[in-house]
């Protein structure tokens, strides 16, 4: 593998040494912008397959020169034996703000027969989601399959995930990530940038979806700038025992997620609040009132979806205040999802209990006042409990400060009921004293 640098009209070539035999520079030329020189280098990071442990073995058969040293979690830009600054070292290589979140796509060509297109898509979506749990300002967006005809090609400006026709043998690469980086100025870098990554998986990868997930979560860690971990329980540990799928992991550790903060800094997840539980009658129009905040002040997007219960139709589901008409008796569970610009996600759920109306005669005289204790619920339920004809009643309750607030079901003036709705947005609590009057 060769690295080529061009500076002041001189062309030098230098052999590079792999990281534990698994990382090497394979790079080419640099671009000159005025007096600043940005060198472009491609690195290859891989996860290695180890052979099964035999009964008499005390440990996997890994050559001594591949036994990791207690160095923690490295970065792709760390100098390895045989390498020296400025091609490696500080500052850490990371994605520019313009290319965050990092977008990856899949190439289905040459996909092994045992793996379905949907499974590959699901594994990559999961891998992106796992790394998006890191509270850092970067994020990974899996965009689905690349455009038809796309191949895995370095230097094409896309971050592809695809397959190469190759067998996997113990000690060989189970998956590889090629990483293009630049730095400037060339002699003393102050900026080191990842510009493109491409992940390849051998077509001979063993038939284990769990271990393929492990391998791809591992490689997406390289995409973000992490090297290898020396902790055997970390997903960035550089070996993978496919012969024992129970050892294949699904997610990075807290330590690995936190390590990315050394590269990108901190950006926290948003906060979602779907509101308090409430009750409604069939036919009620239910207005939800969610809240979304971001501790870093980032813009967020939101959306609601029904999780369980009798089917309903949400309107304005991409806002914080959607609505639906209750149809059937039962508990309707809805989830609010809030996502920030770096794809950090927060969720919150609310339950709307749709209850059957009562037909019992209420305590309010047909033409007069009545004082009664209400069991709690929405204004519609209060009207049913009072026994008054629909739209012909008025109700008063104490505001707890010596005054009363009023609810007039038939009014067309919103200001009349505004104090009541402000004080009791989710309906009256149980055992509330109510003064009611029928106006029939």
C-alpha atoms as one frame of an Amber mdcrd trajectory, in Angstrom:
protein
   0.000   0.000   0.000   1.360   3.415  -0.963   0.778   6.960   0.141   1.618
   9.830  -2.207   2.105  13.414  -1.117   2.767  16.332  -3.463   4.347  19.429
  -1.991   6.450  22.168  -3.606   6.588  20.197  -6.848   8.176  17.170  -5.168
   6.604  13.705  -5.151   7.567  11.290  -2.365   6.399   7.736  -1.744   6.274
   6.111   1.631   5.248   2.624   2.751   2.726   2.518   5.550   2.408  -0.041
   8.318  -0.928  -1.557   9.299  -2.575  -1.218  12.721  -2.155  -4.710  14.168
  -2.009  -5.827  10.565  -5.464  -4.396   9.950  -5.104  -0.715   9.074  -3.120
   0.739   6.219  -2.849   3.981   4.309  -3.882   3.593   0.673  -3.894   7.085
  -0.549  -3.123   9.243  -3.374  -2.901  12.880  -4.153  -3.465  16.174  -2.467
  -5.052  19.402  -3.593  -3.476  22.832  -3.261  -5.624  25.789  -2.182  -3.473
  28.900  -2.280  -0.728  28.513   0.270  -2.586  25.814   2.215  -2.074  22.187
   1.218  -4.715  19.606   2.072  -3.439  16.047   1.847  -5.931  13.313   0.963
  -5.330   9.881   2.465  -7.422   6.740   2.504  -7.303   4.419   5.496  -8.738
   0.933   5.709 -10.219  -0.240   9.001 -11.424  -3.822   9.367 -12.911  -6.275
  11.802 -11.164  -9.660  11.736 -12.699 -13.127  11.955 -11.132 -15.491  14.499
 -11.409 -19.250  14.318 -13.580 -21.170  16.826 -12.038 -21.953  20.194 -11.293
 -25.661  20.422 -12.005 -27.594  23.571  -8.344 -27.663  24.548  -7.791 -24.008
  23.757  -7.494 -21.442  26.508  -8.102 -18.518  24.154  -8.877 -17.779  20.486
  -5.997 -18.511  18.145  -4.804 -14.939  17.555  -1.146 -14.320  16.618   0.854
 -12.665  19.387   1.573  -9.626  17.255  -2.197  -9.078  17.029  -2.872  -9.213
  20.761  -4.194  -5.717  21.627  -2.372  -3.583  24.151  -4.250  -1.806  26.988
  -4.731   1.445  25.081  -8.497   1.943  25.398 -10.388   3.102  22.299  -8.253
   4.537  19.517  -9.260   7.011  16.813  -8.758   6.469  13.086  -6.355   9.407
  13.001  -4.112   8.086  15.810  -0.571   7.289  14.725   0.214   3.593  14.498
   3.616   1.912  14.352   5.458   3.128  11.263   3.341   6.270  10.961   4.172
   9.796  12.042   2.619  13.267  11.949   1.380  15.059   9.977  -0.341  12.138
   8.200  -1.727  11.076  11.586  -2.154  12.432  15.088  -3.933  15.523  16.385
  -6.383  16.966  15.664  -8.761  13.978  15.422 -10.299  13.340  12.018 -13.995
  14.150  11.954 -16.785  15.086   9.586 -17.279  18.741   8.683 -20.433  20.492
   9.843 -21.634  20.653   6.234 -21.627  16.836   6.034 -23.449  16.121   9.294
 -25.431  13.984   9.766 -23.394  11.488   7.761 -25.553   9.865   5.081 -24.894
   6.219   4.144 -26.637   4.054   1.544 -26.582   0.365   0.658 -25.621  -1.364
  -2.598 -27.571  -4.596  -2.998 -25.476  -5.925  -5.905 -23.596  -9.146  -5.039
 -25.566  -9.517  -1.797 -25.274 -13.173  -0.639 -28.391 -15.292  -1.229 -28.937
 -16.025   2.474 -29.359 -12.304   3.229 -32.528 -10.546   2.079 -32.562  -6.943
   0.908 -34.915  -6.058   3.772 -32.590  -7.660   6.329 -29.620  -5.652   5.073
 -31.665  -2.464   5.184 -32.875  -3.261   8.687 -29.384  -3.999   9.991 -28.020
  -0.716   8.601 -30.942   1.281   9.990 -30.310  -0.318  13.385 -26.576   0.425
  13.171 -27.267   4.097  12.481 -29.803   4.231  15.301 -27.373   2.693  17.804
 -24.649   5.275  17.130 -27.204   8.097  17.203 -27.573   7.374  20.914 -24.198
   9.085  21.381 -24.732  12.633  22.642 -22.472  14.215  20.033 -23.134  16.711
  17.208 -22.794  14.335  14.265 -25.381  11.581  13.643 -25.772   8.894  10.963
 -28.701   8.783   8.550 -29.292   5.547   6.649 -30.896   6.648   3.374 -31.850
   3.181   2.149 -30.493   1.723  -1.079 -28.195   3.847  -3.222 -29.332   4.903
  -6.693 -29.672   2.066  -9.219 -26.327   1.311 -10.840 -24.249   2.571  -7.912
 -21.121   0.619  -7.059 -18.877   0.850  -4.023 -16.291   3.282  -5.321 -13.847
   5.426  -3.375 -13.801   9.051  -4.365 -17.344   9.228  -5.762 -18.635  11.466
  -2.969 -20.997   8.825  -1.552 -20.752   6.691   1.576 -21.701   3.246   0.284
 -22.132  -0.093   2.030 -21.816  -3.102  -0.257 -20.273  -6.477  -0.945 -17.054
  -7.764  -2.490 -16.644 -11.293  -3.907 -14.357 -12.799  -1.334 -14.372 -15.642
   1.161 -13.930 -15.057   4.885 -11.313 -17.159   6.633 -10.076 -17.123  10.244
  -7.693 -14.220  10.587  -9.136 -12.487   7.505 -11.232  -9.356   7.278 -14.928
  -9.878   8.055 -15.731  -6.305   6.955 -13.683  -3.269   5.954 -14.187   0.497
   5.955 -12.164   2.662   3.566 -11.906   6.198   4.906 -10.838   9.276   2.957
  -9.408  12.070   5.084  -7.850  15.452   4.397  -5.753  17.761   6.545  -4.562
  21.297   6.233  -2.030  22.836   6.362   0.132  19.904   5.370   3.050  20.487
   7.755   1.135  21.234  10.962  -2.540  20.291  10.616  -5.149  22.302  12.469
  -8.054  20.628  10.665  -8.344  16.926   9.844 -11.532  16.023   7.991 -13.248
  12.793   6.962 -14.609  13.308   3.452 -15.907   9.879   2.444 -16.239   6.336
   3.770 -17.107   3.060   2.062 -17.923  -0.186   3.883 -17.450  -3.550   2.175
 -18.486  -6.991   3.417 -17.187 -10.198   1.804 -19.876 -12.217   0.006 -18.572
 -15.187   1.982 -19.605 -13.662   5.336 -20.943 -16.513   7.513 -24.723 -16.910
   7.604 -25.442 -15.105  10.850 -27.614 -11.980  10.834 -26.647 -11.226  14.445
 -22.941 -11.267  13.617 -23.449  -9.247  10.437 -25.178  -6.639  12.584 -22.180
  -6.684  14.947 -19.793  -6.220  12.030 -21.756  -3.327  10.507 -22.267  -1.524
  13.816 -18.493  -1.890  14.243 -17.803  -0.446  10.794 -20.171   2.497  11.289
 -18.085   3.284  14.371 -15.125   3.644  11.992 -17.253   5.851   9.729 -17.640
   8.280  12.639 -13.922   8.292  13.412 -13.345   5.602  16.018 -10.495   3.128
  15.708 -10.364  -0.129  17.666 -10.971  -0.881  21.331  -8.808  -3.069  23.508
 -11.806  -4.075  25.638 -13.038  -7.471  24.459 -16.653  -6.663  25.347 -16.694
  -3.519  23.168 -18.195  -3.629  19.710 -15.075  -1.837  18.398 -12.860  -4.734
  19.521 -11.139  -5.799  16.288 -12.036  -9.497  16.220 -15.322 -11.315  15.724
 -16.121 -14.967  16.582 -18.885 -15.798  14.107 -18.782 -19.449  15.136 -20.471
 -18.407  18.394 -23.265 -15.951  17.511 -24.059 -15.420  21.196 -20.825 -13.406
  21.417 -21.932 -11.067  18.634 -23.124  -7.792  20.139 -25.754  -5.369  18.933
 -24.750  -1.993  20.321 -21.749   0.110  21.334 -20.973   0.448  25.006 -21.446
   3.646  26.990 -17.677   4.082  26.940 -17.602   3.886  23.142 -20.463   6.361
  22.808 -18.699   8.735  25.205 -15.395   8.390  23.296 -16.983  10.182  20.340
 -17.303  13.269  22.541 -13.505  13.525  22.446 -13.826  13.978  18.686 -16.983
  16.051  18.280 -17.867  17.537  21.666 -21.258  17.220  23.344 -24.760  17.640
  21.964 -27.640  16.361  24.073 -30.857  14.659  23.068 -34.123  16.624  22.983
 -36.953  16.170  25.501 -40.465  15.055  24.554 -43.639  15.375  26.657 -46.870
  13.955  25.257 -49.018  15.458  28.033 -51.163  13.964  30.777 -53.555  11.039
  30.437 -57.205  11.944  29.845 -60.641  10.538  29.208 -63.131  11.099  26.398
 -66.517   9.903  25.171 -67.184   8.377  21.756 -67.667  11.266  19.352 -65.461
  13.686  21.355 -62.875  15.698  19.477 -59.623  15.121  21.404 -56.889  17.742
  21.067 -53.427  16.629  22.177 -50.896  19.065  23.611 -47.303  17.870  23.355
 -44.121  19.720  24.197 -40.656  19.475  22.670 -37.503  21.148  23.949 -33.810
  20.850  23.115 -31.205  21.569  25.802 -28.753  22.861  23.176 -31.273  25.091
  21.419 -31.269  23.016  18.218 -34.298  22.994  15.969 -36.359  19.833  16.311
 -38.969  18.007  14.289 -41.772  15.962  15.763 -44.408  13.438  14.841 -47.178
  11.430  16.489 -48.253   7.870  15.856 -50.781   5.535  17.396 -49.184   2.689
  19.335 -52.244   0.711  20.409 -55.988   0.813  20.951 -59.066   1.279  18.741
 -58.035   2.824  15.407 -58.210   6.599  15.110 -57.244   9.136  12.451 -54.816
  11.824  13.569 -54.867  15.229  11.917 -51.798  17.484  11.966 -49.707  14.541
  13.177 -46.435  16.388  12.424 -47.277  19.207  14.863 -47.238  19.313  18.655
 -51.029  19.691  18.779 -52.723  17.031  16.630 -56.326  15.972  17.147 -58.603
  13.019  16.556 -62.220  12.052  17.007 -62.796   9.270  19.519 -64.806   6.455
  17.948 -64.691   3.254  19.974 -64.484   2.549  23.691 -60.961   1.603  24.788
 -57.521   2.994  25.656 -55.823   4.821  22.787 -52.052   5.050  23.277 -50.206
   7.668  21.240 -46.482   8.365  21.010 -44.775  11.686  20.392 -41.304  11.396
  18.821 -38.946  14.383  18.774 -35.719  14.412  16.697 -33.003  17.057  16.612
 -30.708  17.965  13.699 -28.187  15.273  14.693 -30.891  12.557  14.803 -30.998
  12.260  18.572 -34.452  10.952  19.404 -36.783  11.316  22.384 -40.216   9.756
  22.827 -43.157  10.182  25.190 -46.550   8.449  25.339 -50.033   9.464  26.443
 -53.142   7.335  26.984 -56.602   8.629  26.085 -59.285   6.450  27.678 -62.463
   6.459  25.606 -65.282   5.433  27.969 -68.916   4.585  27.404 -71.410   7.369
  28.206 -73.752   6.944  31.156 -77.539   7.055  30.736 -78.354   7.676  34.383
 -80.452  10.727  35.271 -78.200  13.369  36.798 -78.588  15.457  39.962 -79.374
  18.795  38.248 -83.109  19.687  38.070 -84.507  20.220  34.594 -85.139  23.904
  35.366 -82.886  24.984  38.194 -79.620  24.575  40.064 -78.076  21.472  41.565
 -74.922  20.863  43.625 -73.283  17.486  43.152 -69.950  15.701  43.402 -68.551
  14.745  39.987 -66.478  11.561  39.618 -64.054  13.323  37.287 -63.543  13.506
  33.539 -63.970  15.654  30.470 -66.583  18.430  30.006 -68.547  16.041  27.797
 -68.648  13.501  30.605 -69.700  16.210  33.040 -72.628  17.106  30.803 -73.730
  13.464  30.684 -73.436  13.104  34.438 -75.531  16.234  35.037 -78.488  14.883
  33.107 -78.953  18.228  31.301 -79.857  18.280  27.596 -76.815  18.794  25.389
 -75.863  22.433  24.925 -78.329  23.745  27.534 -76.342  23.792  30.756 -73.811
  25.789  32.708 -71.407  24.560  35.385 -69.337  26.294  38.044 -66.430  24.982
  40.113 -64.104  26.659  42.572 -60.703  27.734  41.354 -59.263  27.101  44.829
 -58.706  30.800  45.466 -62.228  31.832  46.391 -63.534  32.418  42.864 -65.456
  30.308  40.386 -64.761  29.321  36.803 -67.605  28.486  34.445 -68.169  25.980
  31.658 -70.987  26.692  29.194 -71.181  23.833  26.675 -73.322  25.703  24.183
 -71.393  28.974  24.021 -69.761  30.186  20.835 -67.597  32.723  22.677 -64.265
  31.078  23.461 -63.385  33.545  26.216 -66.299  32.275  28.344 -64.746  28.825
  28.826 -61.089  29.899  28.635 -60.471  30.113  32.428 -61.999  26.638  32.927
 -59.857  25.105  30.156 -56.751  26.788  31.551 -57.399  25.469  35.052 -58.550
  21.995  33.959 -57.019  21.250  30.513 -57.335  17.493  31.088 -60.796  17.503
  32.665 -61.960  17.748  36.270 -60.218  15.613  38.880 -62.221  12.973  40.793
 -64.626  14.068  43.540 -64.957  17.667  42.374 -67.877  19.690  43.761 -69.875
  21.153  40.861 -72.751  23.594  40.776 -74.866  22.964  37.699 -77.897  24.641
  36.076 -80.088  23.322  33.271 -81.401  26.045  30.989 -84.058  24.013  29.163
